[in-house]
Amino acid sequence: MIRMYAIYKGLQKPLVYKGFKGKFIGWGIGSLALGLVGGGLTGALTNMYLGGTIAVIAIAGGLTFTFYRQKDGLHDKTRHKGVFIHPLHLKKNYADPSP
């Protein structure tokens, strides 16, 4: 008797969580952590309300930056147009003929 099983075809797709894909999930978690730590330190050293405000602004700014960087793609590369000439700095290594 032959059994048919469905094949999972999503193995080549990037991981997606809350709209963030692949490496940008880590960027989002990093911006959350840095915002919380920065806001917590500011709140502990100065004022609780200032720390909360800084935490919210840092988290929102970090997630917005991450979201806009994600629009460039997972493998964003700088592509320069033009001709590049790399100078050669080769030295000839001759053996010393004198004894």
Summary of the structure (lengths in Angstrom):
residues: 99
radius of gyration: 26.3
end to end distance: 87.1
largest distance: 87.1
contacts: 182
relative contact order: 0.12
helix: 46%
strand: 4%
